[in-house]
């Protein structure tokens, strides 16, 4: 497959405080994902209702709900939830796979920029980004016109 079809997998648990902002920022991407699988890992807050609301009006959002195991399992729990989402897709249908947290606010060209960089550097096998937010000041060496992200390659 040669293209720019990407799939996001988002493990989450009790992310109601940030979920809407992340959902809105992905909806605003210049190149939206082909599919976004959000794995609710047993949330007990309003996260399931928020996810259902967005999934009902966005055909490329799919929610996978896992039973509450009674406690948050950092590290291994995130991996298990990611794997539960991964098992619901056929990776051959996508050019890119991204694990995305549900407590981020991304600029509109975030994923397009990552794909652009990977396509310019074919030897790059993986990449990640780290969004930074500077609401009232500009750090030294940064322009206010530059998107508020820096990308790290590895």
DSSP file (Angstrom, degrees, kcal/mol; ACC not computed):
  #  RESIDUE AA STRUCTURE BP1 BP2  ACC     N-H-->O    O-->H-N    N-H-->O    O-->H-N    TCO  KAPPA ALPHA  PHI   PSI    X-CA   Y-CA   Z-CA
    1    1 A X              0   0    0      0, 0.0     2,-0.5     0, 0.0    93,-0.0   0.000 360.0 360.0 360.0 136.6    0.0    0.0    0.0
    2    2 A X        +     0   0    0      2,-0.0     2,-0.3     0, 0.0    93,-0.0  -0.945 360.0  74.8-131.9 112.2    1.3    3.4   -0.8
    3    3 A X  S    S-     0   0    0     -2,-0.5    91,-0.0     2,-0.1     0, 0.0  -0.927  84.0 -80.3 179.0-156.9   -0.6    6.4    0.5
    4    4 A X        +     0   0    0     -2,-0.3     2,-0.6     2,-0.1    30,-0.1  -0.094  64.4 139.8-128.7  34.2   -1.3    8.4    3.6
    5    5 A X        -     0   0    0     28,-0.1    90,-3.0    29,-0.1    91,-1.8  -0.699  29.0-179.7 -80.3 121.8   -4.0    6.3    5.3
    6    6 A X  E     -a   96   0A   0     -2,-0.6    28,-2.4    26,-0.3    29,-1.2  -0.931  18.4-153.5-126.0 152.1   -3.3    6.4    9.0
    7    7 A X  E     -ab  97  35A   0     89,-2.1    91,-2.3    -2,-0.4     2,-0.4  -0.964   8.0-152.1-121.1 136.8   -5.0    4.8   12.0
    8    8 A X  E     -ab  98  36A   0     27,-2.3    29,-3.0    -2,-0.4     2,-0.5  -0.881   4.9-165.3-104.9 139.1   -4.9    6.1   15.5
    9    9 A X  E     -ab  99  37A   0     89,-2.8    91,-2.2    -2,-0.4     2,-0.5  -0.994   8.4-173.6-123.7 125.2   -5.2    3.8   18.6
   10   10 A X  E     - b   0  38A   0     27,-2.8    29,-2.7    -2,-0.5     2,-0.4  -0.917   9.7-163.4-125.1 104.1   -5.9    5.6   21.9
   11   11 A X  E     + b   0  39A   0     -2,-0.5    91,-0.4    27,-0.2     2,-0.3  -0.693  26.6 167.6 -77.9 137.9   -6.0    3.7   25.2
   12   12 A X  E     - b   0  40A   0     27,-2.6    29,-3.7    -2,-0.4     2,-0.3  -0.991  25.5-176.8-150.3 158.3   -7.7    5.8   27.8
   13   13 A X  S    S-     0   0    0     -2,-0.3    27,-0.1    27,-0.2    89,-0.0  -0.867  76.7 -12.4-156.4 122.2   -9.2    5.7   31.3
   14   14 A X  S    S+     0   0    0     -2,-0.3     3,-0.2     1,-0.1    32,-0.0   0.936  79.5 143.0  53.1  55.8  -11.0    8.5   33.1
   15   15 A X    >>  +     0   0    0      1,-0.1     4,-2.5     2,-0.1     3,-1.2   0.027  19.1 123.6-111.1  24.6  -10.0   11.2   30.7
   16   16 A X  H 3>  +     0   0    0      1,-0.3     4,-0.5     2,-0.2    -1,-0.1   0.824  68.0  63.4 -57.5 -32.2  -13.2   13.3   30.7
   17   17 A X  H 34 S+     0   0    0     -3,-0.2    -1,-0.3     1,-0.2     4,-0.1   0.854 122.3  16.4 -61.5 -35.1  -11.3   16.4   31.8
   18   18 A X  H <> S+     0   0    0     -3,-1.2     4,-1.9    84,-0.1     3,-0.5   0.562  98.6  95.0-114.7 -13.2   -9.2   16.4   28.5
   19   19 A X  H  X S+     0   0    0     -4,-2.5     4,-3.1     1,-0.2     5,-0.2   0.866  83.0  52.5 -56.4 -46.1  -11.1   14.2   26.1
   20   20 A X  H  X S+     0   0    0     -4,-0.5     4,-2.8     1,-0.2    -1,-0.2   0.904 109.1  50.6 -59.5 -41.4  -13.1   16.8   24.3
   21   21 A X  H  > S+     0   0    0     -3,-0.5     4,-2.1     2,-0.2    -1,-0.2   0.922 113.6  44.6 -63.7 -43.3  -10.1   18.9   23.5
   22   22 A X  H  X S+     0   0    0     -4,-1.9     4,-2.0    80,-0.3     5,-0.2   0.934 113.6  50.0 -66.2 -45.6   -8.2   16.0   22.1
   23   23 A X  H  X S+     0   0    0     -4,-3.1     4,-2.4     1,-0.2    -2,-0.2   0.927 112.2  47.9 -58.5 -45.8  -11.2   14.8   20.1
   24   24 A X  H  X S+     0   0    0     -4,-2.8     4,-1.4    -5,-0.2    -1,-0.2   0.887 109.6  52.8 -63.5 -39.0  -11.7   18.3   18.7
   25   25 A X  H  < S+     0   0    0     -4,-2.1    -1,-0.2    79,-0.2    -2,-0.2   0.842 110.9  46.5 -69.6 -31.4   -8.0   18.6   17.7
   26   26 A X  H >< S+     0   0    0     -4,-2.0     3,-1.5     1,-0.2    -1,-0.2   0.892 109.8  53.7 -74.4 -39.4   -8.1   15.4   15.8
   27   27 A X  H 3< S+     0   0    0     -4,-2.4    -2,-0.2     1,-0.3    -1,-0.2   0.805 107.1  54.1 -61.3 -27.6  -11.3   16.4   14.1
   28   28 A X  T 3< S+     0   0    0     -4,-1.4    -1,-0.3    -5,-0.2    -2,-0.2   0.368  79.8 127.7 -89.1   4.6   -9.6   19.6   13.0
   29   29 A X    <   -     0   0    0     -3,-1.5     3,-0.4     1,-0.1    80,-0.2  -0.318  64.7-132.6 -63.4 143.6   -6.6   17.9   11.4
   30   30 A X  S    S+     0   0    0     78,-2.7     2,-0.4     1,-0.3    -1,-0.1   0.809 107.1  30.6 -65.9 -29.4   -5.8   18.9    7.8
   31   31 A X  S    S-     0   0    0     77,-0.4    -1,-0.3     0, 0.0    80,-0.1  -0.876  90.7-154.1-127.1  98.1   -5.6   15.2    7.0
   32   32 A X        -     0   0    0     -2,-0.4   -26,-0.3    -3,-0.4    -5,-0.1  -0.275  27.1 -94.6 -70.3 158.7   -7.9   13.2    9.3
   33   33 A X        -     0   0    0     -7,-0.2   -26,-0.2     1,-0.1     3,-0.2  -0.308  18.5-131.1 -68.2 155.3   -7.2    9.6   10.1
   34   34 A X  S    S+     0   0    0    -28,-2.4     2,-0.3     1,-0.3   -27,-0.2   0.831  94.5   2.4 -70.1 -32.8   -8.8    6.8    8.1
   35   35 A X  E     -b    7   0A   0    -29,-1.2   -27,-2.3     2,-0.0     2,-0.4  -0.984  59.6-161.8-154.6 142.3   -9.8    5.3   11.5
   36   36 A X  E     -bc   8  61A   0     24,-2.9    26,-3.0    -2,-0.3     2,-0.7  -0.950  10.2-166.1-128.0 111.2   -9.5    6.2   15.1
   37   37 A X  E     -bc   9  62A   0    -29,-3.0   -27,-2.8    -2,-0.4     2,-0.6  -0.871   5.1-168.3 -98.3 116.5   -9.9    3.3   17.6
   38   38 A X  E     -bc  10  63A   0     24,-2.9    26,-2.7    -2,-0.7     2,-0.8  -0.928   6.0-157.1-109.3 119.0  -10.4    4.6   21.1
   39   39 A X  E     -bc  11  64A   0    -29,-2.7   -27,-2.6    -2,-0.6     2,-0.8  -0.844   3.0-155.4-101.4 107.5  -10.1    1.9   23.8
   40   40 A X  E     -bc  12  65A   0     24,-2.6    26,-3.0    -2,-0.8     2,-1.2  -0.741   6.8-156.4 -83.0 111.1  -11.9    2.9   27.0
   41   41 A X  E     - c   0  66A   0    -29,-3.7    28,-0.3    -2,-0.8    26,-0.1  -0.321  65.0 -57.1 -91.4  52.7  -10.1    0.9   29.6
   42   42 A X  S    S-     0   0    0     -2,-1.2    28,-0.2    24,-0.6    -1,-0.2   0.853  71.8-170.2  84.6  37.5  -12.9    0.8   32.2
   43   43 A X        -     0   0    0    -31,-0.2    -1,-0.1     1,-0.1    25,-0.1  -0.264  16.8-169.9 -61.2 145.0  -13.5    4.5   32.8
   44   44 A X        +     0   0    0      4,-0.0    -1,-0.1     3,-0.0     2,-0.1   0.324  67.0  67.3-115.6   3.6  -15.8    5.5   35.7
   45   45 A X  S    S-     0   0    0      0, 0.0     3,-0.5     0, 0.0     4,-0.2  -0.058 111.8 -67.7-101.6-152.3  -16.2    9.2   34.9
   46   46 A X  S  > S+     0   0    0      1,-0.2     4,-2.2     2,-0.1     3,-0.3   0.389  99.9 105.2 -83.5   3.5  -17.9   10.8   31.9
   47   47 A X  H  > S+     0   0    0      1,-0.2     4,-2.7     2,-0.2     5,-0.2   0.905  76.5  52.2 -53.5 -48.3  -15.4    9.5   29.3
   48   48 A X  H  > S+     0   0    0     -3,-0.5     4,-2.3     1,-0.2    -1,-0.2   0.892 110.8  47.9 -58.3 -39.1  -17.7    6.8   27.9
   49   49 A X  H  > S+     0   0    0     -3,-0.3     4,-2.1    -4,-0.2    -1,-0.2   0.901 112.2  48.8 -67.9 -40.7  -20.5    9.4   27.3
   50   50 A X  H  X S+     0   0    0     -4,-2.2     4,-2.0     2,-0.2     5,-0.2   0.928 112.6  48.1 -64.2 -45.0  -18.1   11.8   25.6
   51   51 A X  H  X S+     0   0    0     -4,-2.7     4,-2.8    -5,-0.2     5,-0.2   0.909 110.9  51.0 -62.4 -42.4  -16.7    9.1   23.4
   52   52 A X  H  X S+     0   0    0     -4,-2.3     4,-2.0    -5,-0.2    -1,-0.2   0.897 108.1  53.5 -62.3 -40.3  -20.2    7.9   22.4
   53   53 A X  H  X S+     0   0    0     -4,-2.1     4,-0.7     1,-0.2    -1,-0.2   0.935 114.3  39.9 -59.8 -48.2  -21.2   11.5   21.5
   54   54 A X  H >X S+     0   0    0     -4,-2.0     4,-0.8     1,-0.2     3,-0.6   0.878 114.0  53.2 -71.9 -37.7  -18.2   11.9   19.2
   55   55 A X  H 3< S+     0   0    0     -4,-2.8     3,-0.5     1,-0.2     6,-0.2   0.853 102.4  60.3 -65.1 -33.7  -18.5    8.4   17.7
   56   56 A X  H 3< S+     0   0    0     -4,-2.0    -1,-0.2     1,-0.2    -2,-0.2   0.790 116.0  31.8 -64.8 -27.7  -22.1    8.9   16.9
   57   57 A X  H << S+     0   0    0     -4,-0.7     2,-0.5    -3,-0.6    -1,-0.2   0.393 112.1  65.5-112.5   3.4  -21.3   11.8   14.6
   58   58 A X    ><  -     0   0    0     -4,-0.8     3,-1.8    -3,-0.5    -1,-0.2  -0.926  61.9-161.6-129.1 107.0  -17.9   10.8   13.3
   59   59 A X  T 3  S+     0   0    0     -2,-0.5    -1,-0.1     1,-0.3    -4,-0.1   0.712  88.5  56.1 -64.7 -20.7  -17.9    7.7   11.1
   60   60 A X  T 3  S+     0   0    0    -25,-0.1   -24,-2.9   -27,-0.1     2,-0.5   0.291  87.2  91.9 -97.8  12.3  -14.1    7.1   11.4
   61   61 A X  E <   -c   36   0A   0     -3,-1.8     2,-0.4    -6,-0.2   -24,-0.2  -0.928  52.9-177.8-103.5 126.6  -14.2    6.9   15.3
   62   62 A X  E     -c   37   0A   0    -26,-3.0   -24,-2.9    -2,-0.5     2,-0.5  -0.991  11.7-152.6-123.4 128.9  -14.7    3.5   16.8
   63   63 A X  E     -c   38   0A   0     -2,-0.4     2,-0.5   -26,-0.2   -24,-0.2  -0.881   5.8-166.6-105.6 130.8  -14.9    3.0   20.5
   64   64 A X  E     -c   39   0A   0    -26,-2.7   -24,-2.6    -2,-0.5     2,-0.5  -0.974  12.2-154.7-112.5 123.8  -13.9   -0.3   22.2
   65   65 A X  E     -c   40   0A   0     -2,-0.5     2,-0.3   -26,-0.2   -24,-0.2  -0.876   7.6-166.5-106.1 126.7  -15.0   -0.6   25.8
   66   66 A X  E     -c   41   0A   0    -26,-3.0   -24,-0.6    -2,-0.5   -23,-0.1  -0.813  30.7 -99.3-106.7 151.0  -13.2   -2.8   28.2
   67   67 A X        -     0   0    0     -2,-0.3     2,-0.5     1,-0.1    -1,-0.1  -0.333  41.2-102.2 -66.9 148.3  -14.5   -3.8   31.6
   68   68 A X        -     0   0    0      1,-0.1   -26,-0.1   -25,-0.1    -1,-0.1  -0.603  27.4-164.5 -71.2 121.8  -13.3   -2.0   34.7
   69   69 A X        -     0   0    0     -2,-0.5    -1,-0.1   -28,-0.3   -27,-0.1   0.401  47.6-105.9 -89.8   2.8  -10.7   -4.1   36.4
   70   70 A X  S    S+     0   0    0    -28,-0.2     2,-0.3     1,-0.0    -2,-0.1   0.138  90.5  45.5  99.7 -20.7  -11.0   -2.0   39.6
   71   71 A X  S    S-     0   0    0      2,-0.0     2,-0.4     0, 0.0    -2,-0.3  -0.987  85.7 -98.0-151.5 160.4   -7.8    0.0   39.4
   72   72 A X        -     0   0    0     -2,-0.3     2,-0.7    -4,-0.1   -30,-0.0  -0.664  31.5-158.1 -79.1 130.1   -5.6    2.0   37.0
   73   73 A X     >> -     0   0    0     -2,-0.4     4,-0.9     2,-0.1     5,-0.5  -0.841  10.8-155.9-114.7  93.1   -2.8   -0.2   35.7
   74   74 A X  T  45 +     0   0    0     -2,-0.7     2,-1.5     3,-0.2     3,-0.2  -0.346  68.6   0.1 -68.4 146.8   -0.1    2.2   34.5
   75   75 A X  T  >5S+     0   0    0      1,-0.2     4,-2.0     2,-0.0     3,-0.2  -0.593 136.2  42.1  79.7 -89.5    2.3    0.8   31.9
   76   76 A X  H  >5S+     0   0    0     -2,-1.5     4,-2.5     1,-0.2    -1,-0.2   0.838 112.7  54.8 -61.4 -35.7    1.1   -2.7   31.3
   77   77 A X  H  X5S+     0   0    0     -4,-0.9     4,-2.4    -3,-0.2    -1,-0.2   0.887 107.4  49.9 -66.0 -38.6   -2.6   -1.6   31.3
   78   78 A X  H  ><S+     0   0    0     -5,-0.5     4,-2.7    -3,-0.2    -2,-0.2   0.914 111.7  48.8 -64.7 -42.9   -1.9    0.9   28.6
   79   79 A X  H  X S+     0   0    0     -4,-2.0     4,-2.7     2,-0.2    -2,-0.2   0.916 111.3  49.6 -63.7 -43.5   -0.2   -1.8   26.5
   80   80 A X  H  X S+     0   0    0     -4,-2.5     4,-2.0     2,-0.2    -2,-0.2   0.911 112.7  47.1 -61.9 -42.5   -3.1   -4.2   27.1
   81   81 A X  H  X S+     0   0    0     -4,-2.4     4,-1.8     2,-0.2    -2,-0.2   0.917 112.0  50.1 -67.1 -42.6   -5.6   -1.5   26.0
   82   82 A X  H  X S+     0   0    0     -4,-2.7     4,-2.6     1,-0.2    -2,-0.2   0.933 110.7  50.1 -58.8 -45.9   -3.6   -0.6   23.0
   83   83 A X  H  X S+     0   0    0     -4,-2.7     4,-2.1     1,-0.2    -1,-0.2   0.866 105.4  56.8 -62.5 -36.6   -3.3   -4.3   22.0
   84   84 A X  H  < S+     0   0    0     -4,-2.0     4,-0.3     1,-0.2    -1,-0.2   0.896 111.4  43.7 -61.4 -39.4   -7.1   -4.6   22.4
   85   85 A X  H >< S+     0   0    0     -4,-1.8     3,-1.6     1,-0.2    -2,-0.2   0.905 110.5  54.7 -69.4 -41.7   -7.6   -1.8   19.9
   86   86 A X  H >< S+     0   0    0     -4,-2.6     3,-1.5     1,-0.3    -2,-0.2   0.852 100.2  60.9 -60.3 -36.1   -4.9   -3.2   17.6
   87   87 A X  T 3< S+     0   0    0     -4,-2.1    -1,-0.3     1,-0.3    -2,-0.2   0.638  97.0  61.3 -67.6 -13.2   -6.7   -6.6   17.4
   88   88 A X  T <  S+     0   0    0     -3,-1.6     2,-0.3    -4,-0.3    -1,-0.3   0.470 100.4  62.4 -92.8  -1.3   -9.8   -4.9   15.9
   89   89 A X  S <  S-     0   0    0     -3,-1.5     2,-0.7    -4,-0.2     3,-0.1  -0.803  74.4-127.6-123.5 163.1   -8.0   -3.6   12.8
   90   90 A X    >   -     0   0    0     -2,-0.3     3,-2.2     1,-0.1     4,-0.2  -0.940  18.7-157.3-105.5 107.7   -6.2   -5.0    9.7
   91   91 A X  G >  S+     0   0    0     -2,-0.7     3,-1.8     1,-0.3    -1,-0.1   0.747  86.4  72.6 -60.3 -24.2   -2.9   -3.3    9.6
   92   92 A X  G 3  S+     0   0    0      1,-0.3    -1,-0.3    -3,-0.1    -3,-0.0   0.667  88.7  63.6 -64.6 -14.9   -2.5   -4.0    5.9
   93   93 A X  G <  S+     0   0    0     -3,-2.2     2,-0.3   -92,-0.0    -1,-0.3   0.494 100.2  61.4 -85.5  -3.5   -5.3   -1.3    5.3
   94   94 A X    <   -     0   0    0     -3,-1.8   -88,-0.2    -4,-0.2     3,-0.1  -0.918  57.6-157.9-130.3 150.0   -3.1    1.5    6.7
   95   95 A X  S    S+     0   0    0    -90,-3.0     2,-0.3    -2,-0.3   -89,-0.2   0.726  85.5  30.5 -91.3 -27.5    0.2    3.2    5.8
   96   96 A X  E     -a    6   0A   0    -91,-1.8   -89,-2.1     2,-0.0     2,-0.4  -0.976  61.6-160.0-136.6 146.6    0.8    4.6    9.3
   97   97 A X  E     -a    7   0A   0     -2,-0.3     2,-0.4   -91,-0.2   -89,-0.2  -0.990  13.6-174.6-125.4 134.4   -0.1    3.5   12.8
   98   98 A X  E     -a    8   0A   0    -91,-2.3   -89,-2.8    -2,-0.4     2,-0.6  -0.995  20.4-149.1-134.3 132.5   -0.1    6.0   15.8
   99   99 A X  E     -a    9   0A   0     -2,-0.4     2,-0.4   -91,-0.2   -89,-0.2  -0.896  29.4-174.8 -93.0 122.0   -0.6    5.5   19.5
  100  100 A X        -     0   0    0    -91,-2.2   -89,-0.1    -2,-0.6     2,-0.1  -0.972  19.9-135.2-126.7 131.2   -2.2    8.7   20.7
  101  101 A X        -     0   0    0     -2,-0.4     3,-0.4   -91,-0.1   -89,-0.1  -0.388  17.2-130.5 -75.1 161.1   -3.1    9.7   24.3
  102  102 A X  S    S+     0   0    0    -91,-0.4   -80,-0.3     1,-0.2   -79,-0.2   0.068  95.8  69.8-102.4  23.8   -6.5   11.3   25.0
  103  103 A X  S    S+     0   0    0    -81,-0.1     2,-0.3   -82,-0.1    -1,-0.2  -0.104  78.6 102.5-129.1  37.4   -5.1   14.3   26.9
  104  104 A X        -     0   0    0     -3,-0.4     2,-0.4   -85,-0.1   -79,-0.2  -0.807  54.2-152.0-119.6 158.8   -3.5   16.2   24.1
  105  105 A X        -     0   0    0     -2,-0.3     2,-0.3   -80,-0.1   -83,-0.1  -0.946  25.0-167.6-129.2 109.7   -4.3   19.2   22.0
  106  106 A X        -     0   0    0     -2,-0.4   -78,-0.1   -85,-0.2    43,-0.1  -0.736  23.2-112.7-104.1 144.6   -2.6   19.0   18.6
  107  107 A X    >   -     0   0    0     -2,-0.3     3,-1.9     1,-0.1     4,-0.2  -0.367  40.7-102.3 -68.1 156.8   -2.2   21.7   15.9
  108  108 A X  T 3  S+     0   0    0      1,-0.3   -78,-2.7   -79,-0.1   -77,-0.4   0.756 118.3  43.4 -56.1 -32.1   -4.2   21.1   12.7
  109  109 A X  T 3> S+     0   0    0    -80,-0.2     4,-2.6     1,-0.2    -1,-0.3   0.139  79.2 116.1-100.4  21.7   -1.3   19.9   10.6
  110  110 A X  H <> S+     0   0    0     -3,-1.9     4,-1.9     1,-0.2    -1,-0.2   0.945  80.9  34.5 -57.9 -56.6    0.2   17.6   13.2
  111  111 A X  H  > S+     0   0    0     -4,-0.2     4,-2.5    -3,-0.2     5,-0.2   0.874 116.4  55.3 -71.3 -36.0   -0.2   14.2   11.5
  112  112 A X  H  > S+     0   0    0     -4,-0.2     4,-2.6     1,-0.2    -1,-0.2   0.913 108.4  50.5 -59.7 -42.0    0.3   15.6    8.0
  113  113 A X  H  X S+     0   0    0     -4,-2.6     4,-2.3     2,-0.2    -2,-0.2   0.901 109.4  49.3 -64.1 -42.2    3.6   17.1    9.2
  114  114 A X  H  X S+     0   0    0     -4,-1.9     4,-2.2    -5,-0.2    -2,-0.2   0.928 113.5  46.5 -62.5 -44.4    4.8   13.7   10.7
  115  115 A X  H  X S+     0   0    0     -4,-2.5     4,-2.4     2,-0.2    -2,-0.2   0.906 109.9  54.2 -65.4 -40.5    3.9   11.9    7.5
  116  116 A X  H  X S+     0   0    0     -4,-2.6     4,-1.9     1,-0.2    -1,-0.2   0.934 110.3  46.7 -56.2 -47.3    5.6   14.5    5.4
  117  117 A X  H  X S+     0   0    0     -4,-2.3     4,-1.5     1,-0.2    -1,-0.2   0.901 111.6  49.9 -65.4 -40.6    8.8   14.1    7.4
  118  118 A X  H  < S+     0   0    0     -4,-2.2     6,-0.3     1,-0.2    -1,-0.2   0.887 110.9  50.2 -65.3 -36.6    8.7   10.3    7.2
  119  119 A X  H  < S+     0   0    0     -4,-2.4     3,-0.4     1,-0.2    -1,-0.2   0.833 109.5  50.7 -71.1 -31.9    8.2   10.5    3.4
  120  120 A X  H  < S+     0   0    0     -4,-1.9     2,-0.5     1,-0.3    -1,-0.2   0.788 117.7  40.8 -72.3 -27.3   11.1   12.9    3.0
  121  121 A X    ><  +     0   0    0     -4,-1.5     3,-2.3    -5,-0.2    -1,-0.3  -0.737  69.6 179.6-122.0  79.8   13.3   10.5    5.0
  122  122 A X  T 3  S+     0   0    0     -2,-0.5    -1,-0.1    -3,-0.4    -2,-0.1   0.680  77.4  65.4 -60.0 -18.5   12.4    6.9    3.9
  123  123 A X  T 3  S+     0   0    0      2,-0.0     2,-0.5    -4,-0.0    -1,-0.3   0.649  77.5 101.6 -78.1 -13.2   15.0    5.4    6.3
  124  124 A X    <   +     0   0    0     -3,-2.3     3,-0.1    -6,-0.3    -3,-0.1  -0.591  46.4 178.2 -73.4 122.7   13.0    6.7    9.3
  125  125 A X        +     0   0    0     -2,-0.5     2,-0.3     1,-0.3    -1,-0.2   0.769  65.1  13.6 -96.2 -30.8   11.0    3.8   10.7
  126  126 A X        +     0   0    0      2,-0.0    28,-1.0    -8,-0.0     2,-0.3  -0.973  62.3 177.6-141.3 155.6    9.3    5.5   13.6
  127  127 A X  E     -D  153   0B   0     -2,-0.3     2,-0.3    27,-0.2    26,-0.2  -0.983   4.7-169.8-151.8 161.2    8.8    9.0   14.8
  128  128 A X  E     -D  152   0B   0     24,-1.9    24,-1.7    -2,-0.3     2,-0.3  -0.978   8.6-147.4-148.2 160.6    7.1   10.8   17.6
  129  129 A X  E     -D  151   0B   0     -2,-0.3     2,-0.4    22,-0.2    22,-0.2  -0.887   3.4-152.4-127.8 160.2    6.2   14.3   18.5
  130  130 A X  E     -D  150   0B   0     20,-1.8    20,-1.1    -2,-0.3     2,-0.2  -0.923  17.1-145.2-133.6 107.7    5.9   16.2   21.6
  131  131 A X  E     -D  149   0B   0     -2,-0.4     2,-0.4    18,-0.2    18,-0.2  -0.522  14.5-167.2 -74.9 139.5    3.5   19.2   21.7
  132  132 A X        -     0   0    0     16,-1.7     2,-0.5    -2,-0.2    -2,-0.0  -0.960   5.6-152.7-122.6 143.7    4.4   22.2   23.7
  133  133 A X        +     0   0    0     -2,-0.4     2,-0.4    16,-0.0    16,-0.0  -0.973  15.3 177.5-123.9 130.3    2.1   25.0   24.6
  134  134 A X        +     0   0    0     -2,-0.5     3,-0.1     1,-0.1    -2,-0.0  -0.760   6.6 175.3-128.7  82.4    3.2   28.6   25.3
  135  135 A X  S    S+     0   0    0     -2,-0.4    -1,-0.1     1,-0.2     3,-0.1   0.830  77.6  15.7 -65.1 -35.0    0.0   30.6   26.0
  136  136 A X  S    S+     0   0    0      1,-0.1     2,-0.3     0, 0.0    -1,-0.2   0.440 122.6  36.9-124.5   1.3    1.4   33.9   26.9
  137  137 A X        -     0   0    0     -3,-0.1     2,-0.5     7,-0.0    -1,-0.1  -0.976  65.4-127.0-149.5 162.5    5.1   33.9   25.9
  138  138 A X        -     0   0    0     -2,-0.3     3,-0.1    -3,-0.1     6,-0.1  -0.956  29.9-128.0-113.3 123.0    7.4   32.7   23.1
  139  139 A X    >   -     0   0    0     -2,-0.5     3,-2.0     1,-0.1    -5,-0.0  -0.294  43.6 -79.5 -66.5 154.7   10.5   30.7   24.2
  140  140 A X  T 3  S+     0   0    0      1,-0.3    -1,-0.1     3,-0.0     3,-0.1  -0.266 118.4  19.8 -54.6 135.1   13.9   31.9   22.9
  141  141 A X  T 3  S+     0   0    0      1,-0.3     2,-0.4    -3,-0.1    -1,-0.3   0.405 101.3 110.4  86.9  -2.6   14.5   30.7   19.3
  142  142 A X    <   -     0   0    0     -3,-2.0     2,-0.4    -4,-0.0    -1,-0.3  -0.815  56.9-144.6-107.3 146.5   10.8   30.2   18.5
  143  143 A X    >   -     0   0    0     -2,-0.4     3,-1.1     4,-0.1    -4,-0.1  -0.861  16.9-133.5-103.7 142.8    8.6   32.2   16.2
  144  144 A X  T 3  S+     0   0    0     -2,-0.4    -1,-0.1     1,-0.2     4,-0.1   0.708 108.3  60.4 -66.2 -17.7    4.9   32.8   17.1
  145  145 A X  T 3  S+     0   0    0      2,-0.1    -1,-0.2     3,-0.0     2,-0.2   0.682  87.0  89.9 -82.4 -18.3    4.2   31.8   13.4
  146  146 A X  S <  S-     0   0    0     -3,-1.1    -4,-0.0     1,-0.1     0, 0.0  -0.561  93.0-100.2 -78.1 139.9    5.7   28.4   13.9
  147  147 A X        -     0   0    0     -2,-0.2     2,-2.1     1,-0.2    -4,-0.1  -0.281  37.1-109.6 -57.2 147.1    3.3   25.6   15.0
  148  148 A X  S    S+     0   0    0     -4,-0.1   -16,-1.7    -3,-0.1     2,-0.3  -0.195  87.6  89.4 -77.9  48.6    3.6   24.9   18.7
  149  149 A X  E     -D  131   0B   0     -2,-2.1     2,-0.4   -18,-0.2   -18,-0.2  -0.986  53.1-162.1-139.6 152.7    5.3   21.5   18.2
  150  150 A X  E     -D  130   0B   0    -20,-1.1   -20,-1.8    -2,-0.3     2,-0.4  -0.981  20.2-140.7-126.2 143.9    8.7   20.1   17.8
  151  151 A X  E     -D  129   0B   0     -2,-0.4     2,-0.4   -22,-0.2   -22,-0.2  -0.900   7.6-155.9-112.8 135.5    9.2   16.7   16.4
  152  152 A X  E     -D  128   0B   0    -24,-1.7   -24,-1.9    -2,-0.4     2,-0.4  -0.883  10.0-151.0-107.3 136.5   11.8   14.2   17.6
  153  153 A X  E      D  127   0B   0     -2,-0.4   -26,-0.2   -26,-0.2   -24,-0.0  -0.851 360.0 360.0-109.9 143.4   13.1   11.5   15.3
  154  154 A X              0   0    0    -28,-1.0   -27,-0.2    -2,-0.4    -1,-0.1   0.329 360.0 360.0-159.0 360.0   14.3    8.1   16.4
